[in-house]
Amino acid sequence: MQDNKKSAEGDTAHYQLSIINYQFSKAQSPERPTRKQACLTAAPRTHSQGRPPPLEGGAEILAKRRSETLVGELKKEVFIIMNTIETLMTRRSCRDFSPKMPDEQTVCEILKAGSYAATGMNRQSPIIVCVTNRHTRDWLSRLNADILGKADFDPFYGAPVIIIVLADKNVPTHVYDGSLVMGNLMNAAHEKGLASCWIHRAKEEFETTEGKEFLRSLGIEGDYEGIGHCALGYASGDPAPASPRKENYISFAR
Ligand SMILES: Cc1cc2nc3c(=O)[nH]c(=O)nc-3n(C[C@H](O)[C@H](O)[C@H](O)COP(=O)(O)O)c2cc1C
């Protein structure tokens, strides 16, 4: 667990590095148009061009990033800072976690990022329950495995932290809202150097008497549907590479 002084120093360091990265990006492309200019100057599609060029995948982005250089001591630090697109494209599901518990401050930052997901009409229908207690985590794992029909299997792949996202059934957008929270959690985890995996069957879990009792034991009353679990921790090995995107994933109507 980090003490307050250390945490404050960590934040400052991260902030400074972000500025360095920003200046670095600016220096690399001084002519970069503003977003509005980019829209106005985007090349129109021509028949001879046909499809737009393929998008770079996560691995290509990372390789490109690694080949960039910066002077002196800063070089190493810049490598580990990802911009949003890199984070989104290089996140992968982890299915082999180390038992090492991530520090509480990092977990709290990830939870906070989850709570800032967009929600329909800003009704903030989801709630987030973060399980770090070993006994509760193992109980949840058994409940999930029972639903899956695999008694001696840990559906959380050894992850020490299980973040449960539930959402208020009375809000028409609750499943969308909760799913966006899940996305934020997984991407924030990746940005913070932690591994994650969406684990399903939360809906069925919190339809059981045990599941409902668990929520009541935490003082959570209401009509909540389980959306998903974000298994969180350190990866034990390298994640599998992203599978290729299907050919017709993206279309344009220009
Ligand atoms: C709605 C949803 C449910 C999922 N449920 C599980 C699950 O129960 N167990 C699991 O190992 N992975 C689960 N995943 C993770 C997917 O299998 C994974 O996202 C997919 O294989 C793509 O891999 P990637 O996340 O590395 O890109 C789920 C993902 C989503 C979006």
The ligand as an SDF file (V2000), in Angstrom:
LIG
                    3D

 31 33  0  0  0  0  0  0  0  0999 V2000
  -19.8830   -9.5760  -23.0480 C   0  0  0  0  0  0  0  0  0  0  0  0
  -18.5710  -10.2920  -22.8820 C   0  0  0  0  0  0  0  0  0  0  0  0
  -18.5180  -11.4520  -22.1360 C   0  0  0  0  0  0  0  0  0  0  0  0
  -17.3010  -12.1200  -21.9530 C   0  0  0  0  0  0  0  0  0  0  0  0
  -17.2490  -13.2110  -21.1260 N   0  0  0  0  0  0  0  0  0  0  0  0
  -16.0760  -13.8530  -20.9420 C   0  0  0  0  0  0  0  0  0  0  0  0
  -15.9820  -14.9410  -20.0370 C   0  0  0  0  0  0  0  0  0  0  0  0
  -16.9220  -15.3010  -19.3580 O   0  0  0  0  0  0  0  0  0  0  0  0
  -14.7770  -15.5530  -19.9030 N   0  0  0  0  0  0  0  0  0  0  0  0
  -13.6800  -15.1770  -20.6270 C   0  0  0  0  0  0  0  0  0  0  0  0
  -12.6280  -15.7820  -20.4750 O   0  0  0  0  0  0  0  0  0  0  0  0
  -13.7220  -14.1060  -21.4570 N   0  0  0  0  0  0  0  0  0  0  0  0
  -14.8910  -13.4410  -21.6310 C   0  0  0  0  0  0  0  0  0  0  0  0
  -14.9460  -12.3290  -22.4380 N   0  0  0  0  0  0  0  0  0  0  0  0
  -13.7320  -11.8640  -23.1110 C   0  0  0  0  0  0  0  0  0  0  0  0
  -13.7720  -12.1860  -24.6060 C   0  0  0  0  0  0  0  0  0  0  0  0
  -13.6480  -13.5560  -24.7990 O   0  0  0  0  0  0  0  0  0  0  0  0
  -12.6730  -11.3820  -25.2870 C   0  0  0  0  0  0  0  0  0  0  0  0
  -12.9300  -10.0100  -25.1650 O   0  0  0  0  0  0  0  0  0  0  0  0
  -12.5410  -11.7520  -26.7610 C   0  0  0  0  0  0  0  0  0  0  0  0
  -12.0820  -13.0670  -26.9110 O   0  0  0  0  0  0  0  0  0  0  0  0
  -11.6020  -10.8190  -27.5120 C   0  0  0  0  0  0  0  0  0  0  0  0
  -10.3230  -10.8360  -26.9450 O   0  0  0  0  0  0  0  0  0  0  0  0
   -9.6210   -9.4990  -26.4290 P   0  0  0  0  0  0  0  0  0  0  0  0
  -10.4470   -8.9640  -25.2890 O   0  0  0  0  0  0  0  0  0  0  0  0
   -8.2580   -9.9280  -26.0070 O   0  0  0  0  0  0  0  0  0  0  0  0
   -9.6160   -8.5430  -27.5630 O   0  0  0  0  0  0  0  0  0  0  0  0
  -16.1390  -11.6250  -22.5930 C   0  0  0  0  0  0  0  0  0  0  0  0
  -16.2020  -10.4460  -23.3310 C   0  0  0  0  0  0  0  0  0  0  0  0
  -17.3880   -9.7680  -23.4570 C   0  0  0  0  0  0  0  0  0  0  0  0
  -17.3970   -8.4600  -24.2110 C   0  0  0  0  0  0  0  0  0  0  0  0
  1  2  1  0
  2  3  1  0
  2 30  2  0
  3  4  2  0
  4  5  1  0
  4 28  1  0
  5  6  2  0
  6  7  1  0
  6 13  1  0
  7  8  2  0
  7  9  1  0
  9 10  1  0
 10 11  2  0
 10 12  1  0
 12 13  2  0
 13 14  1  0
 14 15  1  0
 14 28  1  0
 15 16  1  0
 16 17  1  0
 16 18  1  0
 18 19  1  0
 18 20  1  0
 20 21  1  0
 20 22  1  0
 22 23  1  0
 23 24  1  0
 24 25  2  0
 24 26  1  0
 24 27  1  0
 28 29  2  0
 29 30  1  0
 30 31  1  0
M  END
$$$$
